[in-house]
Amino acid sequence: MKSNIRIAFEKCKNEKRPALLTYTVAGDNTKKKSLEILNAIAPFVDIIEVGIPHNTPVADGGQIQSSAYRAIKNGIKIKDIFQIVKQFKKNKNIIITGDFNVIPSEEDVGNPEDWTNDALFKLEIRKKFRSLLNLGFKDGFRLFNKEPKEYTFWDYQQGSWQRNKGLRIDHYLVSDSMIQDLKTIEIDKFTRDNERPSDHVPIRCVLT
C-alpha cells in the first residue's frame, strides 16, 4: 500500500505540475480557528505541514514565530494540537515526528536515576506523553525495536557517546490506522560518529 505522501507526489507528476505544499501553525490564533483554516485550504493543496508553536525566537523567521507566539499566548497545548490534527484528518493516516524532549521510559535513558527530577523524565511529563498516545497513536520506533539503550541523542559532554549514555527523545508517533503502512522505523545512530556531528541522530521511517 502506498503512503498518502507518495500518492500526492505521483498525482502531481502525472498531472505535470509542481506540488503545492503549505505550512500553518497549529492553534493560531485559537484551536477552533486553526481547524477552520485547515479545512478551508485542504481542497486546494497537495500536502499540509502543521507546525507546533514554540518560543524559539529565530528558529523559523518572523512570520511563523508571530503565529507561534499568538498560539502560545492563547493557551494552546500540545494535546490541543494532536486533537486539531485528529479532527482534521479523522480516521486518516497521520505521523507526528520531531524532537519531543521527552524520555518515555527507563529503557530510553542510560542512567535513569540521574534524570528523575529533570523535565525530560519527570513522571508528570511522561504521563502527558502517554496521554498523547492515548489519542490514537503508537510510539513508532517501539513497534519494531523493544531493546533498551537505543538512543537518538548523546550530549557532547562527559564522553556520553563513547560511554553510550544517551537519551531517546526524538519520536515518530504513528496513528493506529497507519501501522499497516509502516515497513520499519530505525535510528541511524552511526551518524553520531561522524566528524563534527549533531548531538541528535536521524530516525528513518520507511513506508510500504
MDAnalysis code that builds the backbone (N, CA, C; Angstrom):
import MDAnalysis as mda
import numpy as np

u = mda.Universe.empty(624, n_residues=208, atom_resindex=np.repeat(np.arange(208), 3), trajectory=True)
u.add_TopologyAttr("name", ["N", "CA", "C"] * 208)
u.add_TopologyAttr("resid", np.arange(1, 209))
u.add_TopologyAttr("resname", ["MET", "LYS", "SER", "ASN", "ILE", "ARG", "ILE", "ALA", "PHE", "GLU", "LYS", "CYS", "LYS", "ASN", "GLU", "LYS", "ARG", "PRO", "ALA", "LEU", "LEU", "THR", "TYR", "THR", "VAL", "ALA", "GLY", "ASP", "ASN", "THR", "LYS", "LYS", "LYS", "SER", "LEU", "GLU", "ILE", "LEU", "ASN", "ALA", "ILE", "ALA", "PRO", "PHE", "VAL", "ASP", "ILE", "ILE", "GLU", "VAL", "GLY", "ILE", "PRO", "HIS", "ASN", "THR", "PRO", "VAL", "ALA", "ASP", "GLY", "GLY", "GLN", "ILE", "GLN", "SER", "SER", "ALA", "TYR", "ARG", "ALA", "ILE", "LYS", "ASN", "GLY", "ILE", "LYS", "ILE", "LYS", "ASP", "ILE", "PHE", "GLN", "ILE", "VAL", "LYS", "GLN", "PHE", "LYS", "LYS", "ASN", "LYS", "ASN", "ILE", "ILE", "ILE", "THR", "GLY", "ASP", "PHE", "ASN", "VAL", "ILE", "PRO", "SER", "GLU", "GLU", "ASP", "VAL", "GLY", "ASN", "PRO", "GLU", "ASP", "TRP", "THR", "ASN", "ASP", "ALA", "LEU", "PHE", "LYS", "LEU", "GLU", "ILE", "ARG", "LYS", "LYS", "PHE", "ARG", "SER", "LEU", "LEU", "ASN", "LEU", "GLY", "PHE", "LYS", "ASP", "GLY", "PHE", "ARG", "LEU", "PHE", "ASN", "LYS", "GLU", "PRO", "LYS", "GLU", "TYR", "THR", "PHE", "TRP", "ASP", "TYR", "GLN", "GLN", "GLY", "SER", "TRP", "GLN", "ARG", "ASN", "LYS", "GLY", "LEU", "ARG", "ILE", "ASP", "HIS", "TYR", "LEU", "VAL", "SER", "ASP", "SER", "MET", "ILE", "GLN", "ASP", "LEU", "LYS", "THR", "ILE", "GLU", "ILE", "ASP", "LYS", "PHE", "THR", "ARG", "ASP", "ASN", "GLU", "ARG", "PRO", "SER", "ASP", "HIS", "VAL", "PRO", "ILE", "ARG", "CYS", "VAL", "LEU", "THR"])
u.atoms.positions = np.array([
    [0.837, -1.190, 0.000],
    [0.000, 0.000, 0.000],
    [0.880, 1.251, 0.000],
    [0.575, 2.200, -0.867],
    [1.361, 3.421, -0.961],
    [0.965, 4.409, 0.124],
    [1.945, 5.192, 0.598],
    [1.639, 6.223, 1.578],
    [0.899, 7.377, 0.917],
    [0.173, 8.139, 1.729],
    [-0.562, 9.284, 1.197],
    [0.367, 10.324, 0.585],
    [1.554, 10.499, 1.171],
    [2.510, 11.476, 0.642],
    [2.990, 11.052, -0.742],
    [3.305, 9.768, -0.888],
    [3.755, 9.276, -2.192],
    [2.651, 9.421, -3.239],
    [1.433, 9.105, -2.841],
    [0.310, 9.244, -3.764],
    [0.144, 10.688, -4.213],
    [0.305, 11.626, -3.277],
    [0.164, 13.047, -3.601],
    [1.206, 13.487, -4.623],
    [2.449, 13.067, -4.436],
    [3.509, 13.458, -5.372],
    [3.335, 12.773, -6.734],
    [2.907, 11.528, -6.730],
    [2.681, 10.843, -8.006],
    [1.551, 11.503, -8.785],
    [0.539, 11.978, -8.085],
    [-0.569, 12.673, -8.734],
    [-0.064, 13.942, -9.424],
    [0.790, 14.694, -8.729],
    [1.357, 15.917, -9.321],
    [2.222, 15.590, -10.537],
    [2.992, 14.514, -10.431],
    [3.852, 14.118, -11.542],
    [3.027, 13.742, -12.761],
    [1.974, 13.000, -12.537],
    [1.113, 12.586, -13.641],
    [0.413, 13.780, -14.288],
    [0.118, 14.784, -13.472],
    [-0.532, 15.987, -13.983],
    [0.475, 17.013, -14.501],
    [1.762, 16.660, -14.412],
    [2.855, 17.507, -14.907],
    [2.804, 18.912, -14.317],
    [2.725, 18.953, -13.007],
    [2.704, 20.231, -12.294],
    [3.465, 20.089, -10.986],
    [3.968, 21.196, -10.437],
    [4.637, 21.123, -9.138],
    [3.620, 20.880, -8.027],
    [4.083, 20.260, -6.971],
    [3.213, 20.035, -5.814],
    [3.081, 21.332, -5.023],
    [1.902, 21.560, -4.487],
    [1.666, 22.731, -3.650],
    [1.661, 22.286, -2.196],
    [2.682, 22.730, -1.471],
    [2.797, 22.423, -0.047],
    [2.587, 23.710, 0.739],
    [1.874, 23.636, 1.832],
    [1.640, 24.816, 2.644],
    [1.926, 24.514, 4.104],
    [2.118, 25.571, 4.859],
    [2.504, 25.456, 6.273],
    [1.588, 26.336, 7.105],
    [1.104, 25.797, 8.218],
    [0.322, 26.593, 9.151],
    [0.681, 26.194, 10.571],
    [0.659, 27.156, 11.461],
    [0.970, 26.888, 12.869],
    [-0.304, 26.460, 13.586],
    [-0.267, 25.298, 14.179],
    [-1.435, 24.787, 14.896],
    [-1.788, 25.698, 16.066],
    [-3.068, 26.030, 16.180],
    [-3.533, 26.823, 17.309],
    [-3.481, 28.317, 17.118],
    [-3.094, 28.786, 15.929],
    [-3.071, 30.236, 15.649],
    [-4.393, 30.616, 14.966],
    [-5.172, 31.478, 15.585],
    [-4.923, 32.028, 16.908],
    [-5.708, 31.319, 18.001],
    [-6.602, 30.429, 17.583],
    [-7.309, 29.559, 18.514],
    [-7.398, 28.164, 17.911],
    [-7.732, 27.202, 18.739],
    [-7.911, 25.832, 18.268],
    [-9.011, 25.766, 17.203],
    [-10.123, 26.450, 17.452],
    [-11.248, 26.446, 16.519],
    [-10.861, 27.083, 15.185],
    [-10.189, 28.249, 15.250],
    [-9.795, 28.943, 14.030],
    [-8.775, 28.132, 13.239],
    [-7.858, 27.489, 13.935],
    [-6.849, 26.670, 13.271],
    [-7.494, 25.548, 12.470],
    [-8.486, 24.918, 13.039],
    [-9.183, 23.843, 12.342],
    [-9.950, 24.384, 11.132],
    [-10.540, 25.564, 11.279],
    [-11.244, 26.197, 10.160],
    [-10.295, 26.492, 9.003],
    [-9.091, 26.966, 9.334],
    [-8.093, 27.269, 8.300],
    [-7.700, 25.991, 7.553],
    [-7.438, 24.932, 8.289],
    [-7.056, 23.663, 7.663],
    [-8.143, 23.151, 6.724],
    [-9.363, 23.206, 7.176],
    [-10.469, 22.734, 6.333],
    [-10.664, 23.606, 5.102],
    [-10.355, 24.918, 5.236],
    [-10.538, 25.838, 4.120],
    [-9.494, 25.644, 3.023],
    [-8.243, 25.370, 3.419],
    [-7.179, 25.268, 2.419],
    [-7.010, 23.854, 1.867],
    [-7.540, 22.856, 2.575],
    [-7.311, 21.458, 2.210],
    [-7.679, 21.121, 0.768],
    [-8.796, 21.642, 0.219],
    [-9.157, 21.250, -1.152],
    [-8.199, 21.770, -2.227],
    [-7.325, 22.713, -1.868],
    [-6.525, 23.390, -2.883],
    [-5.028, 23.081, -2.807],
    [-4.610, 22.260, -1.850],
    [-3.189, 21.956, -1.690],
    [-2.974, 20.452, -1.713],
    [-1.719, 20.057, -1.965],
    [-1.382, 18.640, -2.023],
    [-0.937, 18.091, -0.675],
    [-0.144, 18.863, 0.046],
    [0.377, 18.434, 1.348],
    [0.341, 19.627, 2.296],
    [-0.123, 19.396, 3.521],
    [-0.153, 20.435, 4.542],
    [0.810, 20.055, 5.661],
    [1.732, 20.958, 5.979],
    [2.604, 20.780, 7.136],
    [2.037, 21.606, 8.283],
    [1.770, 20.942, 9.397],
    [1.219, 21.610, 10.569],
    [2.337, 21.784, 11.585],
    [2.679, 23.030, 11.887],
    [3.777, 23.326, 12.800],
    [3.313, 23.404, 14.240],
    [4.168, 22.961, 15.156],
    [3.887, 23.055, 16.585],
    [4.465, 24.367, 17.102],
    [3.669, 25.223, 17.742],
    [4.178, 26.511, 18.212],
    [5.231, 26.355, 19.308],
    [6.240, 27.199, 19.248],
    [7.314, 27.186, 20.245],
    [7.820, 28.607, 20.419],
    [8.658, 28.809, 21.396],
    [9.101, 30.172, 21.704],
    [10.571, 30.415, 21.406],
    [11.118, 29.677, 20.426],
    [12.485, 29.942, 19.986],
    [12.455, 31.076, 18.970],
    [12.989, 32.255, 19.302],
    [12.717, 33.459, 18.504],
    [13.306, 33.476, 17.103],
    [14.348, 32.705, 16.816],
    [14.981, 32.803, 15.499],
    [14.857, 31.511, 14.697],
    [14.038, 30.575, 15.161],
    [14.024, 29.250, 14.538],
    [13.408, 29.253, 13.145],
    [12.321, 29.998, 12.951],
    [11.559, 29.872, 11.717],
    [11.257, 31.193, 11.023],
    [11.841, 32.260, 11.484],
    [11.544, 33.543, 10.862],
    [10.384, 34.261, 11.530],
    [10.265, 35.552, 11.252],
    [9.341, 36.411, 11.960],
    [7.883, 36.046, 11.820],
    [7.446, 35.724, 10.600],
    [6.020, 35.487, 10.389],
    [5.543, 34.229, 11.115],
    [6.305, 33.156, 10.986],
    [5.929, 31.913, 11.659],
    [6.019, 32.089, 13.169],
    [7.058, 32.811, 13.622],
    [7.204, 32.984, 15.063],
    [6.086, 33.824, 15.650],
    [5.603, 34.814, 14.895],
    [4.461, 35.611, 15.358],
    [3.227, 34.725, 15.527],
    [3.030, 33.810, 14.581],
    [1.914, 32.862, 14.689],
    [2.071, 31.978, 15.920],
    [3.309, 31.517, 16.147],
    [3.565, 30.662, 17.302],
    [3.302, 31.402, 18.610],
    [3.738, 32.655, 18.692],
    [3.513, 33.447, 19.907],
    [2.025, 33.642, 20.172],
    [1.245, 33.884, 19.110],
    [-0.197, 34.066, 19.297],
    [-0.834, 32.793, 19.845],
    [-0.436, 31.659, 19.290],
    [-1.000, 30.390, 19.749],
    [-0.650, 30.131, 21.215],
    [0.615, 30.359, 21.564],
    [1.049, 30.130, 22.944],
    [0.341, 31.096, 23.895],
    [0.240, 32.357, 23.491],
    [-0.419, 33.368, 24.322],
    [-1.866, 32.992, 24.594],
    [-2.516, 32.368, 23.622],
    [-3.915, 31.977, 23.784],
    [-4.091, 30.621, 24.450],
    [-2.990, 30.064, 24.948],
    [-3.071, 28.879, 25.796],
    [-3.093, 27.544, 25.082],
    [-2.640, 27.493, 23.817],
    [-2.641, 26.220, 23.104],
    [-1.658, 25.249, 23.764],
    [-2.064, 24.004, 23.895],
    [-1.239, 22.962, 24.498],
    [-0.975, 21.871, 23.464],
    [0.040, 21.059, 23.734],
    [0.406, 20.018, 22.780],
    [-0.757, 19.058, 22.562],
    [-1.534, 18.781, 23.606],
    [-2.684, 17.897, 23.446],
    [-3.715, 18.513, 22.503],
    [-3.872, 19.850, 22.572],
    [-4.800, 20.530, 21.665],
    [-4.367, 20.351, 20.213],
    [-3.057, 20.386, 19.988],
    [-2.533, 20.262, 18.626],
    [-2.824, 18.873, 18.067],
    [-2.627, 17.852, 18.884],
    [-2.951, 16.497, 18.443],
    [-4.432, 16.388, 18.121],
    [-5.263, 17.018, 18.937],
    [-6.708, 16.947, 18.697],
    [-7.096, 17.681, 17.418],
    [-6.420, 18.801, 17.137],
    [-6.664, 19.521, 15.881],
    [-6.375, 18.611, 14.691],
    [-5.222, 17.958, 14.738],
    [-4.819, 17.084, 13.638],
    [-5.788, 15.906, 13.501],
    [-6.157, 15.310, 14.627],
    [-7.061, 14.168, 14.589],
    [-8.434, 14.559, 14.037],
    [-8.920, 15.745, 14.426],
    [-10.224, 16.183, 13.929],
    [-10.167, 16.506, 12.445],
    [-9.049, 17.101, 12.023],
    [-8.903, 17.468, 10.624],
    [-8.802, 16.239, 9.719],
    [-8.032, 15.280, 10.156],
    [-7.798, 14.071, 9.355],
    [-8.432, 12.865, 10.042],
    [-9.693, 12.991, 10.411],
    [-10.368, 11.940, 11.153],
    [-10.339, 10.628, 10.368],
    [-9.879, 9.590, 11.088],
    [-9.784, 8.248, 10.506],
    [-8.791, 8.174, 9.342],
    [-7.865, 9.120, 9.252],
    [-6.848, 9.114, 8.201],
    [-5.484, 8.797, 8.797],
    [-4.499, 8.643, 7.922],
    [-3.148, 8.293, 8.349],
    [-2.358, 9.530, 8.756],
    [-1.759, 9.476, 9.935],
    [-1.018, 10.622, 10.464],
    [0.285, 10.132, 11.079],
    [1.381, 10.851, 10.801],
    [2.644, 10.663, 11.521],
    [3.045, 12.020, 12.083],
    [3.312, 12.070, 13.378],
    [3.822, 13.287, 14.008],
    [5.222, 12.982, 14.514],
    [6.185, 13.752, 14.072],
    [7.574, 13.442, 14.385],
    [8.344, 14.692, 14.786],
    [9.423, 14.477, 15.535],
    [10.265, 15.606, 15.913],
    [10.995, 15.343, 17.215],
    [11.682, 16.389, 17.687],
    [12.397, 16.369, 18.965],
    [11.391, 16.745, 20.048],
    [10.865, 15.746, 20.747],
    [9.847, 15.985, 21.767],
    [10.453, 16.379, 23.107],
    [11.752, 16.098, 23.305],
    [12.389, 16.325, 24.600],
    [11.646, 15.604, 25.716],
    [11.224, 14.381, 25.426],
    [10.575, 13.529, 26.418],
    [11.233, 12.149, 26.378],
    [11.643, 11.660, 27.550],
    [12.161, 10.295, 27.686],
    [10.996, 9.424, 28.143],
    [10.461, 8.552, 27.272],
    [9.224, 7.844, 27.621],
    [9.339, 6.863, 28.787],
    [10.493, 6.178, 28.929],
    [10.600, 5.148, 29.962],
    [12.062, 4.961, 30.357],
    [12.285, 4.145, 31.382],
    [13.646, 3.891, 31.860],
    [14.509, 3.222, 30.803],
    [13.879, 2.490, 29.895],
    [14.635, 1.829, 28.822],
    [15.197, 2.825, 27.818],
    [14.760, 4.073, 27.900],
    [15.140, 5.081, 26.914],
    [16.185, 6.070, 27.433],
    [16.848, 5.726, 28.530],
    [17.884, 6.590, 29.096],
    [18.948, 5.713, 29.738],
    [20.207, 6.113, 29.576],
    [21.302, 5.292, 30.059],
    [21.431, 5.244, 31.567],
    [21.058, 6.317, 32.247],
    [21.193, 6.408, 33.700],
    [19.946, 7.067, 34.285],
    [18.819, 6.342, 34.334],
    [17.534, 6.937, 34.726],
    [17.535, 7.597, 36.097],
    [18.338, 7.070, 37.010],
    [18.363, 7.642, 38.359],
    [18.841, 9.089, 38.368],
    [19.634, 9.472, 37.378],
    [20.140, 10.847, 37.312],
    [19.139, 11.812, 36.678],
    [18.056, 11.287, 36.139],
    [17.108, 12.122, 35.400],
    [15.744, 12.221, 36.073],
    [15.618, 11.681, 37.263],
    [14.316, 11.596, 37.936],
    [13.621, 12.940, 38.045],
    [14.368, 13.989, 38.368],
    [13.773, 15.314, 38.583],
    [13.974, 16.252, 37.398],
    [14.467, 15.707, 36.296],
    [14.647, 16.526, 35.094],
    [13.335, 16.603, 34.315],
    [13.095, 17.743, 33.683],
    [11.843, 17.950, 32.943],
    [11.641, 16.901, 31.855],
    [12.725, 16.369, 31.295],
    [12.605, 15.383, 30.217],
    [12.069, 14.042, 30.700],
    [12.181, 13.788, 32.021],
    [11.879, 12.447, 32.524],
    [10.918, 12.449, 33.716],
    [10.470, 13.611, 34.138],
    [9.548, 13.656, 35.258],
    [8.309, 12.815, 34.971],
    [7.787, 12.164, 36.008],
    [6.605, 11.325, 35.845],
    [5.448, 12.111, 35.234],
    [5.307, 13.348, 35.640],
    [4.253, 14.216, 35.111],
    [4.356, 14.357, 33.597],
    [5.594, 14.541, 33.089],
    [5.816, 14.711, 31.657],
    [5.557, 13.412, 30.911],
    [6.000, 12.299, 31.494],
    [5.782, 11.004, 30.845],
    [4.295, 10.663, 30.766],
    [3.530, 11.063, 31.774],
    [2.079, 10.858, 31.738],
    [1.447, 11.678, 30.619],
    [1.950, 12.903, 30.416],
    [1.450, 13.741, 29.320],
    [1.739, 13.083, 27.973],
    [2.935, 12.524, 27.848],
    [3.311, 11.843, 26.604],
    [2.372, 10.669, 26.345],
    [2.085, 9.895, 27.392],
    [1.183, 8.749, 27.236],
    [-0.237, 9.202, 26.894],
    [-0.623, 10.368, 27.411],
    [-1.962, 10.870, 27.095],
    [-2.071, 11.217, 25.612],
    [-0.957, 11.635, 25.004],
    [-0.945, 11.888, 23.566],
    [-1.110, 10.581, 22.801],
    [-0.402, 9.552, 23.245],
    [-0.531, 8.245, 22.593],
    [-1.969, 7.739, 22.699],
    [-2.616, 8.043, 23.807],
    [-3.976, 7.567, 24.018],
    [-4.986, 8.241, 23.094],
    [-4.566, 9.280, 22.380],
    [-5.449, 9.902, 21.395],
    [-5.556, 9.054, 20.121],
    [-4.754, 7.994, 20.052],
    [-4.820, 7.106, 18.885],
    [-3.511, 6.977, 18.143],
    [-2.383, 7.054, 18.880],
    [-1.058, 6.963, 18.269],
    [-0.245, 5.876, 18.943],
    [0.765, 5.389, 18.222],
    [1.731, 4.448, 18.770],
    [3.137, 5.043, 18.668],
    [3.998, 4.669, 19.608],
    [5.415, 5.023, 19.542],
    [6.029, 4.164, 18.442],
    [6.206, 4.768, 17.255],
    [6.557, 4.009, 16.065],
    [7.816, 3.179, 16.205],
    [8.846, 3.725, 16.798],
    [10.110, 3.001, 16.921],
    [9.918, 1.720, 17.714],
    [9.118, 1.787, 18.776],
    [8.930, 0.621, 19.639],
    [8.062, -0.465, 18.998],
    [7.444, -0.168, 17.888],
    [6.736, -1.215, 17.155],
    [7.719, -2.200, 16.524],
    [8.964, -1.734, 16.294],
    [9.969, -2.548, 15.597],
    [11.157, -2.922, 16.476],
    [11.354, -2.206, 17.546],
    [12.542, -2.443, 18.368],
    [12.183, -2.297, 19.845],
    [12.274, -3.399, 20.582],
    [11.937, -3.403, 22.006],
    [13.180, -3.333, 22.896],
    [14.365, -3.279, 22.274],
    [15.601, -3.330, 23.038],
    [15.839, -2.033, 23.819],
    [16.384, -2.116, 25.040],
    [16.744, -0.905, 25.781],
    [18.012, -0.273, 25.213],
    [18.299, 0.918, 25.653],
    [19.537, 1.635, 25.298],
    [19.652, 1.893, 23.800],
    [18.532, 2.206, 23.182],
    [18.513, 2.646, 21.790],
    [18.184, 4.141, 21.811],
    [19.184, 4.971, 21.506],
    [19.051, 6.403, 21.757],
    [19.071, 7.226, 20.471],
    [18.585, 8.459, 20.583],
    [18.626, 9.412, 19.473],
    [19.460, 10.638, 19.802],
    [19.931, 10.742, 21.048],
    [20.659, 11.929, 21.499],
    [21.759, 11.519, 22.463],
    [22.961, 12.085, 22.236],
    [24.075, 11.942, 23.162],
    [24.692, 13.318, 23.377],
    [24.777, 13.761, 24.617],
    [25.358, 15.064, 24.918],
    [26.828, 15.094, 24.492],
    [27.311, 16.312, 24.234],
    [28.722, 16.466, 23.869],
    [29.644, 16.315, 25.082],
    [29.103, 16.381, 26.283],
    [29.909, 16.395, 27.498],
    [30.126, 14.985, 28.055],
    [31.198, 14.831, 28.822],
    [31.469, 13.656, 29.651],
    [31.519, 12.342, 28.856],
    [31.914, 12.431, 27.594],
    [32.060, 11.225, 26.787],
    [30.778, 10.426, 26.644],
    [29.649, 11.124, 26.526],
    [28.353, 10.440, 26.504],
    [28.234, 9.456, 25.345],
    [28.728, 9.864, 24.173],
    [28.647, 8.966, 23.016],
    [29.533, 7.740, 23.212],
    [30.748, 7.969, 23.644],
    [31.697, 6.872, 23.820],
    [31.219, 5.883, 24.892],
    [30.531, 6.388, 25.910],
    [30.029, 5.549, 27.004],
    [28.593, 5.079, 26.765],
    [28.022, 5.503, 25.643],
    [26.631, 5.195, 25.311],
    [25.680, 5.613, 26.423],
    [25.883, 6.814, 26.939],
    [24.973, 7.400, 27.919],
    [24.073, 8.382, 27.178],
    [23.058, 7.847, 26.530],
    [22.220, 8.680, 25.686],
    [20.783, 8.754, 26.151],
    [19.954, 9.360, 25.308],
    [18.529, 9.521, 25.569],
    [17.762, 9.231, 24.282],
    [16.591, 8.678, 24.409],
    [15.688, 8.588, 23.253],
    [14.605, 9.644, 23.455],
    [14.779, 10.783, 22.777],
    [13.865, 11.913, 22.968],
    [13.259, 12.399, 21.649],
    [13.673, 11.795, 20.526],
    [13.101, 12.114, 19.214],
    [12.191, 10.948, 18.825],
    [10.990, 11.263, 18.381],
    [9.994, 10.207, 18.229],
    [9.190, 10.331, 16.940],
    [8.718, 9.186, 16.475],
    [7.695, 9.094, 15.442],
    [6.434, 8.564, 16.117],
    [5.411, 9.380, 16.200],
    [4.124, 8.931, 16.721],
    [3.207, 8.664, 15.532],
    [2.755, 7.434, 15.422],
    [2.045, 6.962, 14.230],
    [0.604, 6.640, 14.597],
    [-0.340, 7.169, 13.807],
    [-1.742, 6.876, 14.086],
    [-2.018, 5.393, 13.906],
    [-2.939, 4.875, 14.720],
    [-3.253, 3.450, 14.683],
    [-3.620, 2.987, 13.282],
    [-4.275, 3.869, 12.527],
    [-4.730, 3.492, 11.185],
    [-3.592, 3.345, 10.189],
    [-2.390, 3.794, 10.567],
    [-1.274, 3.787, 9.619],
    [-0.240, 2.711, 9.917],
    [-0.410, 1.986, 11.003],
    [0.590, 0.995, 11.392],
    [0.844, -0.012, 10.274],
    [-0.197, -0.396, 9.566],
    [-0.054, -1.382, 8.488],
    [0.781, -0.854, 7.324],
    [0.947, 0.477, 7.247],
    [1.710, 1.072, 6.148],
    [3.193, 1.210, 6.468],
    [3.599, 0.863, 7.694],
    [4.993, 1.007, 8.091],
    [5.789, -0.234, 7.720],
    [6.958, -0.010, 7.126],
    [7.878, -1.114, 6.859],
    [8.912, -1.214, 7.965],
    [9.453, -0.068, 8.376],
    [10.385, -0.044, 9.500],
    [10.591, 1.396, 9.961],
    [11.009, 1.541, 11.213],
    [11.490, 2.815, 11.749],
    [12.788, 2.502, 12.485],
    [13.880, 3.118, 12.052],
    [15.198, 2.811, 12.591],
    [15.944, 4.086, 12.965],
    [16.798, 3.972, 13.964],
    [17.659, 5.082, 14.376],
    [19.007, 4.937, 13.690],
    [19.411, 5.940, 12.930],
    [20.704, 5.908, 12.236],
    [21.785, 6.477, 13.153],
    [22.088, 5.734, 14.212],
    [22.990, 6.263, 15.235],
    [24.438, 6.353, 14.762],
    [24.780, 5.671, 13.672],
    [26.160, 5.718, 13.176],
    [26.576, 7.144, 12.814],
    [25.606, 8.007, 12.513],
    [25.943, 9.382, 12.133],
    [26.543, 10.162, 13.302],
    [26.310, 9.699, 14.516],
    [26.860, 10.393, 15.697],
    [28.376, 10.257, 15.756],
    [28.914, 9.293, 15.005],
    [30.361, 9.063, 14.993],
    [31.052, 9.848, 13.882],
    [30.285, 10.652, 13.139],
    [30.875, 11.462, 12.081],
    [31.721, 12.597, 12.662],
    [32.491, 13.232, 11.796],
    [33.257, 14.399, 12.227],
    [32.306, 15.578, 12.465],
    [32.415, 16.222, 13.597],
    [31.588, 17.365, 14.000],
    [30.092, 17.044, 13.854],
    [29.627, 15.991, 14.518],
    [28.232, 15.568, 14.353],
    [27.273, 16.412, 15.188],
    [26.005, 16.289, 14.857],
    [24.956, 16.819, 15.728],
    [24.860, 15.928, 16.959],
    [24.332, 16.482, 18.055],
    [24.106, 15.643, 19.236],
    [22.866, 14.767, 19.071],
    [22.017, 15.064, 18.076],
    [20.897, 14.202, 17.713],
    [21.266, 13.404, 16.462],
    [20.627, 12.249, 16.278],
    [20.833, 11.459, 15.071],
    [19.487, 11.304, 14.358],
    [19.516, 11.031, 13.043],
    [18.258, 10.885, 12.294],
    [17.517, 9.610, 12.663],
    [16.214, 9.658, 12.494],
    [15.373, 8.466, 12.570],
    [14.790, 8.251, 11.174],
    [14.920, 7.048, 10.680],
    [14.482, 6.738, 9.316],
    [13.182, 5.946, 9.349],
    [12.176, 6.473, 8.703],
    [10.864, 5.823, 8.613],
    [10.640, 5.389, 7.178],
    [10.397, 4.087, 6.975],
    [10.164, 3.549, 5.637],
    [8.720, 3.079, 5.564],
    [7.989, 3.580, 4.561],
    [6.600, 3.206, 4.357],
    [6.494, 2.184, 3.236],
    [5.513, 1.312, 3.320],
    [5.320, 0.308, 2.285],
    [4.657, 0.939, 1.069],
])
